[in-house]
């Protein structure tokens, strides 16, 4: 018989303590220990058939064939598709589209392999109603409205499922524990059992996870350590666009992004994400410029807007949406010291259009140009992009993947680019006039010049 025990489990890290304490002995957080009365199995037998083998023999076996998701953007985020035997955790805000996305994936995979969709939040009829609304063909997809972990795994083994979807992990409970679904001990045990099942049977498992008010997946951090891939669904309020970001991936690149649009027929992939952030006015306006940023291994063109207004009262305001406000304050000091542009008596507002957040330093140069444009009511040519980092001594420093950024700008129809001197391309780029600069004052002098009518290939002066 299992031996009952009472332990105190940390809701932050999942650590256990035999008695209650004010702070967790594992992570040091305060008031996070929760009482848990659990029945622990006396012992767990090792599964039969597992044997060690040289790594060379393992590599010489048949290569794993990934399962397609039916959505190229999601395949990209996963590193090329779903790896058999992998466990993927998908988190996101309520109503963002997690169940819709995985139902689309399950329906596509069911066309060629058995798939089990275990729903602990909806009945089979409700899942079928959503599938009908999305126009999905069920194929060999089977829906199991069940929250008992052992029953789900038994049915998945009977069917020989190639893909198992758990919606959601917070509703599943194991009979080996007496705690309620969603408790820390249940999440750890259920996730560990699902990982063992996936590795033993080569069944790919998708877990849907709820998130806290801070945006992190609810439950102990060990939940993310157990799985192979962690995906986060992101979206701005009232926006129909969705971003799937990989924060952990054992079979692909980390921080890879996938862009989707929510429609009446479900999620549709966005092949040209730069179009989301380039909805500009018909006529170029002062304070607006386009930059090329890199996020998740791809180049994105994003419009940056700046507004400079004379201060009415009190201290001048410095507000940045989607950018680092502390770095904005540093750029204002550089403009005053090295370019002679003083904004000490002005309120400054900077915004990255589309609700995206830029975490790299390539936005330094375009923001400085946009601020100077708004202050002087001078319009930057609408066919010009800019990127580059600015140092404290006023130099314009290079950024990574400069040539890839220029190629992305050319594909979107831009004709000129203001870039750091070290990022000037070695070979001319047809149709793109490159203006390399070394100092911030030099960049301000060149920003408002009109590009040539027929933009010649290549750049202005060569690199020094």
C-alpha positions in Angstrom: 0.0 0.0 0.0 1.2 3.5 -0.7 2.5 5.4 2.3 0.7 8.7 3.1 2.9 11.6 3.9 2.5 15.4 4.4 5.0 17.7 2.7 5.1 21.4 2.0 5.8 22.2 -1.7 7.0 25.5 -3.0 4.6 27.0 -5.6 7.5 28.9 -7.2 10.2 26.3 -7.7 8.5 23.0 -6.8 11.0 22.3 -3.9 9.8 20.1 -1.0 10.1 20.6 2.7 9.0 18.3 5.6 7.8 21.3 7.7 6.4 24.7 7.0 8.9 27.6 6.9 8.5 31.3 6.1 10.8 31.0 3.1 11.5 28.2 0.7 14.8 26.5 1.5 15.4 25.8 -2.2 14.8 29.2 -3.9 14.5 31.6 -0.9 11.0 33.0 -1.9 8.8 33.9 1.0 5.2 32.6 1.8 5.3 30.1 -1.1 5.2 26.8 0.8 1.8 25.0 0.5 0.8 21.9 2.4 0.3 18.8 0.3 -0.9 15.4 1.6 0.2 12.9 -1.0 0.3 9.1 -1.2 3.7 8.2 -2.5 4.3 4.8 -4.2 6.6 2.6 -2.3 8.8 2.1 -5.4 8.8 2.4 -9.1 10.0 -0.5 -11.2 12.3 0.2 -14.1 10.6 -0.3 -17.5 11.7 -3.5 -19.2 13.5 -3.3 -22.6 15.7 -0.3 -21.9 19.3 -1.1 -22.7 22.4 0.9 -23.1 24.0 1.1 -26.5 27.0 2.9 -28.0 26.2 6.4 -29.3 27.6 5.5 -32.7 25.0 2.7 -33.0 22.2 5.0 -31.9 23.2 7.6 -34.5 23.4 4.9 -37.2 19.8 3.9 -36.8 16.9 5.2 -38.9 16.6 9.0 -38.7 13.5 10.4 -36.9 10.9 11.7 -39.4 9.2 14.8 -38.1 5.5 15.2 -38.3 4.2 18.2 -40.2 1.9 20.7 -38.3 0.1 21.9 -41.4 1.3 25.4 -40.6 4.7 26.3 -41.9 5.2 29.1 -39.3 4.7 26.6 -36.5 7.0 24.1 -38.2 9.6 26.8 -38.3 9.3 27.5 -34.6 9.6 23.8 -33.7 12.7 23.5 -35.9 11.2 21.7 -38.8 8.2 19.9 -37.4 7.1 17.7 -34.5 9.8 15.2 -33.3 8.4 11.8 -32.4 8.8 11.2 -28.6 9.1 14.9 -27.9 7.0 16.8 -25.2 6.0 20.4 -26.0 4.4 22.8 -23.6 2.3 25.6 -25.0 1.3 28.5 -22.7 -0.6 31.7 -23.3 -3.3 34.0 -22.0 -7.0 32.7 -21.8 -8.8 33.0 -25.1 -5.6 33.6 -27.2 -6.1 30.5 -29.3 -4.1 27.7 -27.7 -6.8 25.1 -28.1 -7.7 26.3 -31.6 -4.1 26.0 -32.7 -3.5 22.5 -31.4 -6.9 21.3 -32.7 -5.8 22.4 -36.2 -2.4 20.6 -35.7 -4.2 17.5 -34.4 -6.6 17.4 -37.3 -3.8 17.8 -39.9 -1.7 15.0 -38.3 -4.7 12.7 -38.1 -4.8 12.5 -41.9 -1.8 10.2 -41.8 -1.5 8.8 -38.2 -3.7 8.1 -35.2 -4.1 11.1 -32.9 -5.7 11.4 -29.5 -7.0 14.8 -28.2 -7.6 14.6 -24.4 -9.8 17.4 -23.3 -10.3 18.1 -19.6 -12.0 21.5 -20.1 -14.6 20.7 -22.8 -16.8 17.8 -23.7 -16.5 15.8 -26.9 -19.5 17.6 -28.4 -17.9 21.0 -27.7 -14.6 20.1 -29.3 -16.5 18.7 -32.4 -18.5 22.0 -32.6 -15.2 24.0 -32.7 -13.8 21.6 -35.4 -16.9 22.1 -37.5 -16.6 25.9 -37.2 -13.0 25.8 -38.2 -13.8 23.5 -41.2 -11.5 20.8 -40.1 -11.5 17.2 -41.4 -11.3 14.9 -38.4 -9.6 11.9 -40.1 -8.4 9.5 -37.5 -8.6 12.1 -34.7 -10.2 10.8 -31.5 -11.4 13.1 -28.7 -11.3 11.8 -25.2 -13.0 14.0 -22.5 -11.0 12.7 -19.6 -8.9 14.1 -16.7 -7.6 10.9 -15.3 -4.0 10.5 -16.4 -3.9 6.7 -16.3 -7.0 6.5 -18.5 -5.5 8.9 -21.0 -2.2 7.0 -21.3 -4.0 3.7 -21.5 -6.2 4.9 -24.4 -3.2 6.4 -26.2 -1.2 3.2 -25.9 -4.2 1.1 -27.2 -4.5 3.3 -30.3 -0.8 3.6 -30.8 -1.2 7.3 -31.1 1.5 9.2 -32.9 0.4 12.5 -31.3 -1.2 13.1 -27.9 -2.7 16.5 -27.0 -3.5 17.3 -23.4 -5.8 20.3 -22.9 -4.8 21.3 -20.3 -2.1 19.9 -18.0 -3.7 21.8 -15.0 -6.9 19.7 -15.3 -5.2 16.3 -15.4 -4.7 14.3 -12.2 -2.9 11.1 -11.3 -4.5 8.5 -9.1 -1.2 7.9 -7.3 -1.7 11.3 -5.5 -4.5 12.5 -3.3 -4.1 16.2 -4.2 -6.5 18.1 -6.5 -5.7 18.8 -10.2 -3.5 21.8 -10.7 -1.6 21.3 -7.4 2.2 21.5 -7.6 2.6 17.8 -6.8 0.1 16.8 -9.5 1.7 19.0 -12.1 5.1 17.5 -11.4 3.9 13.9 -11.3 1.7 14.1 -14.4 4.3 15.9 -16.5 7.0 13.4 -15.5 4.7 10.5 -16.3 3.8 12.0 -19.7 7.5 12.5 -20.5 8.3 8.8 -19.6 5.3 7.7 -21.8 6.5 9.8 -24.7 10.1 8.6 -24.6 9.0 4.9 -24.2 6.4 4.9 -27.0 7.8 7.6 -29.4 4.5 9.4 -29.1 4.7 13.2 -29.5 2.9 15.0 -26.7 1.6 18.5 -26.6 0.6 20.1 -23.3 -1.5 23.2 -23.0 -0.6 25.2 -19.9 -2.4 28.1 -18.2 -0.4 31.2 -17.3 -0.3 33.4 -14.3 -1.1 37.2 -14.2 2.7 37.8 -14.8 2.5 35.8 -18.1 4.5 32.8 -16.8 3.2 29.2 -17.1 1.3 28.3 -13.9 3.0 25.7 -11.8 6.5 25.0 -10.7 9.5 26.0 -12.9 10.4 22.3 -13.0 7.5 21.8 -15.4 9.4 23.7 -18.1 12.6 21.8 -17.3 10.9 18.5 -17.8 9.6 19.1 -21.4 11.7 19.3 -24.6 10.1 22.5 -26.0 8.4 25.5 -24.4 6.2 27.8 -26.6 4.5 31.0 -25.6 1.5 32.5 -27.3 1.8 36.3 -27.4 -0.7 39.0 -28.5 -1.5 42.6 -27.9 -5.0 43.5 -26.6 -7.6 43.8 -29.3 -5.2 42.6 -32.0 -6.0 39.7 -34.3 -2.3 38.9 -34.7 -0.6 36.2 -32.7 3.1 35.4 -32.1 4.4 32.0 -31.0 7.8 32.2 -29.5 10.1 29.3 -28.6 11.8 30.0 -25.2 13.2 26.4 -25.0 13.8 23.9 -27.8 16.0 20.9 -27.7 15.4 20.2 -31.4 15.7 23.7 -32.9 16.6 27.3 -32.4 15.6 29.2 -29.3 13.6 32.5 -29.6 12.3 31.5 -33.0 9.1 33.3 -33.9 6.0 32.3 -35.8 3.3 34.8 -36.9 -0.4 34.0 -37.1 -3.7 35.9 -37.7 -6.9 34.9 -35.9 -9.7 34.5 -38.4 -13.2 33.0 -38.4 -11.7 29.8 -39.8 -9.0 29.6 -37.2 -5.4 30.6 -37.1 -3.8 31.5 -40.5 0.0 31.9 -40.8 1.4 35.3 -41.8 4.1 34.8 -44.4 5.2 38.5 -44.5 5.2 39.6 -40.9 6.8 43.0 -41.7 3.6 44.0 -43.4 2.0 44.0 -39.9 4.3 46.8 -38.7 4.4 48.9 -41.9 0.9 50.3 -42.1 2.2 53.8 -42.7 0.3 57.0 -43.7 -0.1 57.8 -47.4 2.3 60.7 -47.0 5.5 60.6 -44.9 5.2 62.5 -41.7 7.8 64.1 -39.4 8.9 61.9 -36.6 8.5 58.6 -38.5 11.1 56.2 -39.7 11.4 52.5 -40.5 14.1 50.3 -38.9 15.1 46.7 -39.5 15.3 44.6 -36.4 16.1 41.0 -35.8 14.0 38.8 -33.6 13.9 35.0 -33.6 16.3 34.6 -36.4 14.4 36.7 -39.0 14.6 40.3 -40.1 11.5 42.5 -39.3 10.8 46.0 -40.7 9.1 48.1 -38.0 8.0 51.7 -38.1 9.3 53.9 -35.2 7.4 57.1 -34.3 8.7 60.0 -32.2 6.9 63.0 -30.9 8.7 66.0 -29.4 6.5 68.6 -27.7 7.5 71.6 -25.6 7.1 71.0 -21.9 4.0 72.6 -20.4 4.9 72.2 -16.7 7.0 70.2 -14.2 9.7 67.9 -15.3 10.0 66.7 -18.9 8.4 63.4 -19.6 10.3 60.5 -21.3 7.9 57.8 -22.4 8.9 54.8 -24.6 6.4 52.1 -25.8 8.1 48.9 -26.9 11.6 50.3 -26.2 13.9 50.7 -23.2 13.1 54.0 -21.5 16.5 54.1 -19.8 18.3 53.8 -23.1 16.1 56.5 -24.5 17.4 58.8 -21.8 20.9 57.9 -22.7 20.3 58.8 -26.4 18.9 62.2 -25.4 22.1 62.9 -23.5 24.2 61.8 -26.5 22.2 64.1 -28.9 22.7 67.0 -26.6 26.5 66.5 -26.0 27.7 65.4 -29.5 25.0 66.6 -32.0 24.0 69.9 -30.4 20.3 68.9 -30.2 18.9 69.8 -26.8 15.5 68.3 -25.7 15.8 69.4 -22.0 12.7 71.5 -22.3 10.6 69.1 -24.3 8.4 66.1 -23.6 9.6 63.0 -25.6 7.4 60.2 -26.7 8.7 57.2 -28.7 6.6 54.3 -30.0 7.2 51.0 -31.8 4.2 50.6 -34.1 2.3 47.3 -33.9 2.8 46.7 -30.2 6.1 44.8 -30.7 8.9 45.1 -28.3 12.5 45.6 -29.5 15.2 44.2 -27.2 18.3 44.9 -29.3 20.3 48.2 -29.7 19.8 48.6 -33.5 17.0 51.0 -32.8 19.3 53.7 -31.4 20.1 55.4 -34.7 16.5 55.5 -36.1 15.1 56.8 -32.8 17.7 59.6 -32.8 16.7 60.5 -36.4 13.0 60.4 -35.6 13.5 62.7 -32.6 15.4 65.2 -34.7 12.7 64.9 -37.4 9.9 65.7 -35.0 11.8 68.5 -33.4 12.5 70.3 -36.6 9.4 69.3 -38.4 11.5 67.8 -41.2 10.4 64.7 -43.0 12.7 61.7 -43.5 12.2 60.2 -47.0 9.6 57.4 -46.8 11.8 55.0 -48.9 14.7 55.2 -46.3 15.5 52.8 -43.5 18.0 53.1 -40.7 19.6 50.9 -38.1 22.7 51.1 -35.8 23.8 51.3 -32.2 25.0 54.6 -30.8 27.8 54.8 -28.2 28.3 57.3 -25.4 31.0 59.1 -27.3 28.7 59.7 -30.3 30.0 57.0 -32.6 27.6 54.9 -34.6 28.5 51.2 -33.9 27.7 48.2 -36.1 25.1 45.6 -35.4 24.9 41.9 -36.2 23.5 40.6 -39.5 23.9 44.0 -41.3 23.7 42.6 -44.8 20.7 40.4 -44.0 18.9 43.5 -42.8 19.7 45.4 -46.0 18.5 42.5 -48.1 15.2 42.4 -46.1 14.7 46.2 -46.6 15.3 45.9 -50.4 12.7 43.1 -50.6 10.2 45.4 -49.1 10.8 48.1 -51.7 13.0 50.5 -49.8 15.6 52.4 -51.8 18.1 53.8 -49.4 19.5 52.9 -46.0 21.4 54.8 -43.3 23.7 52.3 -41.6 26.9 52.2 -39.5 30.1 52.4 -41.6 31.1 48.8 -40.6 27.8 47.5 -41.8 28.2 48.8 -45.4 27.9 45.8 -47.8 31.0 44.4 -49.4 29.2 44.1 -52.7 26.6 46.5 -54.1 22.9 45.6 -53.5 20.9 46.3 -56.6 18.3 49.0 -56.2 19.5 50.0 -52.7 21.5 53.2 -52.0 23.5 52.7 -48.8 24.7 55.7 -46.7 27.3 54.6 -44.2 28.0 56.9 -41.3 30.5 56.9 -38.4 29.2 59.6 -36.1 25.7 60.7 -34.8 26.2 64.2 -36.2 27.1 62.8 -39.6 23.9 60.7 -39.5 21.7 63.7 -38.7 23.2 65.6 -41.6 22.5 62.8 -44.1 19.1 61.6 -42.8 17.0 64.3 -44.6 18.8 64.2 -47.9 16.6 63.0 -50.8 17.6 59.7 -52.2 18.6 59.6 -55.9 15.6 59.2 -58.3 17.0 56.0 -59.7 18.7 54.5 -56.7 22.1 53.3 -57.8 23.4 50.1 -56.4 26.0 50.1 -53.7 26.9 52.6 -51.1 28.4 56.0 -50.8 32.0 56.0 -49.5 33.9 52.8 -48.9 34.7 51.5 -45.4 37.7 53.1 -43.7 
